[in-house]
């Protein structure tokens, strides 16, 4: 019987094109799995395990760490809605583990030298930044990694800004103005560093805003966040209304933005904020801004609201006692599905499900360096 050509005999050009499709959506784990199929496919694609090529750098992921564990992590692709669980026992060798907006892990070893390492969790490639971390607590800092070769930038809430590269150069700057510190911390932690094109160490970020805009930022809980390649400032008014401004590269804010896009949703919080593709996440509405109600006044409040940009009003999403829809990953089917669950004051009966809105909201309200939750319950 003629079996026909096997998969390994696919033309190299076709194999390379398929692999590039995975990289286009930043699904680096798929790319790694694709290369592992056979020798011919590896030969037709570039090896990402020993390079800082920007094509293989995670940039669209947010990271959750399993509660009580330093090695188990959940990665969520904000562009495709994919969930990827990864256990990395090697992380137990490090004293501190933090995640960047995008998906890198920043590590501090236990050798006593307190050197900082940056790990690409998908390719396994790791580099050491010789700059000492003794002066900065990475688990309380916002961090980002960008460029090739990479530059590591960290900002803590005490006003210290650190930048290090692979050549061993380490620069630290302290800003006395609390608002400047807050803007920098948010820009780095929320992914707005790159789109703003702002050399934070050499430029005064406050010069970008007028006195009226700074006053608005102070009074209305301003949040700086990256959304679909643009830097946005979200202002939340005490009356429940919201305004969104676009930050351009000429040190200015544009007028109020009428819409953030039918396919975009932004989750804002005191610790972190993130923009996602609303079409890829079940139950998430586009052109809406999600937040935990009065989180600044009541840290343990569990009421989630969204501001509908089109309607111009606040809408209730869910409370602790009425979690109607849940997001569940079916390991047998290999995909995520929306399920309905019963809930009462005693808790959710089906503990396998995790409400996707609550999961994303927890990312904005928990630790500033990495969200932590019992996400393992979503896996069957």
C-alpha positions in Angstrom: 0.0 0.0 0.0 1.3 3.4 -0.9 1.5 5.4 2.2 2.6 8.6 0.5 5.1 11.2 1.7 5.6 11.7 5.4 5.3 15.0 7.2 9.0 15.3 7.5 9.3 15.7 3.8 7.4 19.0 3.7 9.2 21.7 1.7 11.5 23.8 4.0 9.9 27.0 2.8 6.5 25.7 3.9 7.9 24.6 7.3 9.5 27.9 7.8 6.2 29.8 6.9 4.2 27.7 9.4 6.8 28.4 12.1 6.7 32.1 11.4 3.0 32.1 12.0 3.5 30.9 15.6 6.1 33.7 16.1 3.7 36.3 14.7 1.3 35.6 17.6 4.2 35.2 20.1 3.2 31.6 20.7 6.8 30.6 21.3 5.9 27.4 23.1 4.2 26.2 19.9 7.3 27.2 17.9 9.4 25.1 20.2 7.1 22.1 20.0 7.0 22.5 16.2 10.8 22.3 15.9 10.8 19.2 18.1 8.8 17.1 15.6 11.8 16.0 13.5 15.3 16.8 12.3 14.1 18.3 9.0 11.8 20.8 10.7 14.5 21.9 13.0 16.9 22.3 10.1 14.3 24.5 8.3 13.8 26.8 11.3 16.1 29.0 13.4 17.3 27.7 16.8 16.0 30.1 19.5 17.7 28.4 22.4 20.9 30.5 22.4 20.0 33.9 21.1 18.3 37.2 22.2 16.7 37.6 18.8 13.6 39.7 19.3 11.5 37.2 17.3 11.8 34.7 20.2 11.3 37.1 23.1 8.0 36.9 25.0 6.1 40.1 24.7 2.4 39.3 24.9 2.2 37.2 28.1 1.1 37.8 31.7 2.3 35.5 34.4 0.6 33.9 37.4 2.5 31.9 39.9 0.9 29.0 41.7 0.2 29.9 45.3 2.8 28.3 47.6 5.1 27.3 44.7 8.0 29.0 43.1 8.3 26.7 40.2 4.8 26.3 38.7 3.6 29.2 36.5 0.6 29.9 34.3 1.2 32.0 31.2 -1.7 33.8 29.5 -1.3 35.2 26.0 -3.2 38.5 25.9 -3.4 38.4 22.1 -4.6 34.9 21.5 -6.3 34.0 24.8 -4.1 30.9 25.2 -3.2 29.4 28.6 0.1 27.7 29.0 1.0 25.9 32.2 4.7 25.4 32.8 6.6 23.8 35.7 10.2 24.9 36.0 12.0 23.1 39.0 15.2 25.1 38.3 13.5 28.2 39.8 13.8 26.7 43.3 17.6 27.4 43.0 16.9 31.1 43.0 16.2 33.4 46.0 13.8 35.7 44.2 11.6 35.3 41.1 9.7 38.1 39.4 7.9 38.4 36.1 8.0 41.2 33.5 5.1 42.5 31.6 5.5 40.3 28.5 6.7 37.1 30.0 10.3 37.2 31.0 11.4 36.0 34.4 13.9 38.0 36.4 15.8 35.9 38.9 18.3 36.5 41.8 20.6 33.6 42.7 21.5 32.4 46.2 25.2 32.5 45.8 25.6 35.7 47.8 26.7 37.7 44.8 23.0 38.6 44.3 23.5 38.8 40.5 20.4 39.2 38.4 19.4 36.8 35.6 16.8 37.1 32.9 15.2 33.9 31.8 13.2 33.3 28.6 10.8 30.6 30.0 9.8 29.4 26.6 13.3 28.8 25.0 15.2 28.3 28.3 17.8 30.9 27.3 19.2 32.8 30.3 21.7 35.6 30.7 23.4 37.0 33.7 23.4 40.8 34.4 26.5 41.5 36.5 24.8 44.4 38.2 24.2 43.6 41.8 20.6 43.3 43.0 21.4 44.0 46.6 20.1 47.6 46.3 16.8 46.6 44.7 14.2 44.1 45.8 12.9 42.7 42.5 9.8 41.2 44.0 8.7 44.7 44.8 9.7 46.3 41.6 8.2 46.8 38.1 10.6 45.4 35.5 10.9 45.1 31.7 13.3 43.6 29.3 13.7 45.0 25.7 16.1 45.0 22.8 18.7 42.7 21.4 21.1 42.5 23.2 18.7 43.0 26.1 18.5 45.8 28.6 16.9 45.2 32.0 15.0 48.1 33.6 13.6 48.0 37.1 11.7 50.6 39.1 10.7 50.3 42.7 8.2 52.4 44.6 11.0 54.1 46.7 12.0 56.1 43.7 15.0 54.1 42.6 15.3 53.4 38.8 17.8 50.8 37.7 19.0 49.9 34.2 21.5 47.1 33.4 22.9 45.5 30.3 25.0 42.4 29.5 28.2 44.4 29.4 28.0 44.9 33.1 26.9 48.6 33.0 24.5 49.5 35.8 22.9 52.9 36.2 20.7 53.9 39.1 18.7 57.1 39.3 16.6 58.3 42.2 13.6 60.6 41.6 12.3 62.7 44.5 9.0 63.6 42.9 6.5 61.0 43.9 4.4 61.5 40.8 7.4 61.0 38.6 8.1 57.8 40.5 4.6 56.6 40.0 4.5 57.3 36.3 7.8 55.5 35.7 6.8 52.6 37.8 3.5 52.2 35.9 5.0 52.7 32.5 7.6 50.0 33.1 5.2 47.6 34.8 2.3 48.0 32.4 4.3 47.7 29.2 4.1 51.4 28.2 7.9 51.8 28.2 8.4 50.9 24.6 5.5 52.7 22.9 6.2 55.9 24.7 9.8 56.0 23.4 10.9 57.6 26.6 14.5 57.4 27.8 13.5 57.6 31.4 17.0 58.0 32.8 17.8 61.1 30.7 14.4 62.7 30.4 12.0 64.3 32.8 8.8 62.4 32.3 6.7 65.1 33.9 7.5 67.5 31.1 5.2 65.4 28.9 2.1 66.6 30.8 0.6 70.0 31.5 -0.2 71.1 35.1 -3.9 70.5 34.5 -3.2 66.9 33.3 -0.9 66.3 36.3 -3.7 67.5 38.5 -6.1 65.1 36.8 -3.7 62.2 37.3 -3.4 63.0 41.0 -7.1 63.3 41.6 -8.6 60.7 39.4 -6.3 57.7 40.0 -4.5 57.8 36.7 -3.1 54.7 35.2 -0.5 54.5 32.4 -0.8 51.3 30.3 0.1 49.9 26.9 -2.7 48.9 24.6 -2.3 47.5 21.1 1.0 49.3 20.6 -0.1 52.6 22.0 0.5 54.2 25.4 -2.8 55.3 27.1 -3.5 57.2 30.3 -6.7 56.0 31.9 -8.3 58.4 34.4 -11.0 57.2 36.8 -13.3 59.8 38.3 -14.9 59.5 41.7 -18.3 59.7 40.1 -17.6 56.4 38.2 -16.8 57.9 34.9 -13.6 57.4 33.0 -11.5 59.2 30.5 -8.8 57.8 28.2 -6.0 59.8 26.7 -3.4 58.7 24.1 0.3 59.6 24.9 2.2 60.4 21.8 6.0 60.6 21.3 6.1 64.4 21.3 5.5 64.8 25.0 1.8 65.4 24.7 -1.5 63.9 25.6 -4.1 63.8 22.8 -7.7 64.7 23.5 -9.9 62.2 25.2 -10.1 58.9 23.2 -13.7 58.0 22.4 -13.0 54.3 22.0 -10.2 51.9 22.8 -11.4 49.5 20.0 -14.2 47.0 19.7 -11.6 44.2 20.1 -9.8 45.6 23.1 -10.4 45.5 26.9 -8.3 47.0 29.6 -8.0 45.7 33.1 -6.7 48.4 35.4 -5.6 48.2 39.1 -3.5 49.7 41.8 -0.7 47.2 41.2 -0.7 46.4 37.5 -2.8 47.0 34.4 -3.1 45.0 31.1 -4.8 45.3 27.7 -6.1 42.2 26.1 -7.8 41.1 22.8 -11.4 40.9 24.0 -12.4 38.6 21.1 -10.1 35.9 22.4 -11.4 35.7 26.0 -14.9 34.3 26.8 -17.3 36.7 28.5 -15.0 39.7 28.1 -16.6 42.7 26.3 -14.7 44.9 23.9 -14.3 48.6 24.3 -14.6 48.3 28.0 -12.3 49.0 31.0 -12.5 46.5 33.9 -11.6 47.2 37.5 -12.3 46.1 41.0 -14.8 48.5 42.6 -13.2 50.8 45.2 -10.1 48.7 45.4 -8.1 51.7 46.7 -10.5 52.0 49.7 -11.4 48.3 50.3 -8.4 46.1 49.3 -10.5 42.9 49.8 -13.5 44.0 47.9 -14.6 41.4 45.4 -17.0 43.4 43.2 -15.8 43.8 39.6 -17.2 46.5 37.3 -16.5 47.6 33.8 -16.8 51.0 32.2 -18.5 50.8 28.8 -16.8 53.4 26.5 -19.6 53.4 24.0 -22.4 53.8 26.5 -20.3 56.0 28.8 -21.5 54.3 31.9 -20.4 51.9 34.6 -21.7 48.3 34.6 -21.7 45.6 37.2 -19.9 42.5 36.1 -19.9 40.1 39.0 -19.9 39.8 42.8 -18.6 37.1 45.1 -22.1 35.6 45.4 -23.1 35.4 41.7 -20.2 33.9 39.7 -22.4 32.6 36.9 -19.9 31.8 34.2 -16.6 30.2 34.6 -13.6 29.6 32.3 -12.3 26.0 32.3 -9.5 24.3 30.6 -10.4 20.8 29.3 -7.1 18.9 29.2 -8.8 16.1 27.2 -10.1 18.4 24.5 -7.0 20.6 24.6 -9.0 23.8 24.7 -10.7 26.3 27.1 -14.5 26.3 27.4 -17.1 28.5 29.1 -19.1 26.5 31.7 -21.9 27.4 34.1 -21.5 26.8 37.8 -23.5 27.1 40.9 -22.2 29.3 43.7 -23.3 30.2 47.1 -21.9 31.8 50.3 -20.0 28.6 51.0 -18.1 28.7 47.8 -18.2 27.3 44.3 -19.3 23.7 44.0 -17.3 23.0 40.8 -13.8 24.0 42.0 -12.2 23.1 38.6 -13.5 26.3 37.0 -11.9 29.7 37.3 -13.8 32.8 36.3 -11.8 34.4 33.6 -12.8 37.9 34.6 -11.8 37.3 38.2 -8.5 35.8 37.1 -7.6 38.8 35.0 -8.8 41.2 37.7 -6.6 39.4 40.2 -3.6 40.2 38.0 -4.2 43.9 38.6 -4.8 43.8 42.3 -2.3 41.3 43.7 1.5 41.6 44.1 3.2 44.2 41.9 5.7 41.7 40.6 3.6 38.6 39.9 0.0 37.6 40.3 -0.4 34.6 42.6 -3.5 32.4 42.8 -4.7 28.9 43.0 -5.0 28.6 39.2 -4.2 24.9 39.3 -7.9 24.3 39.9 -8.7 25.1 36.3 -6.9 22.0 35.1 -8.8 18.7 35.1 
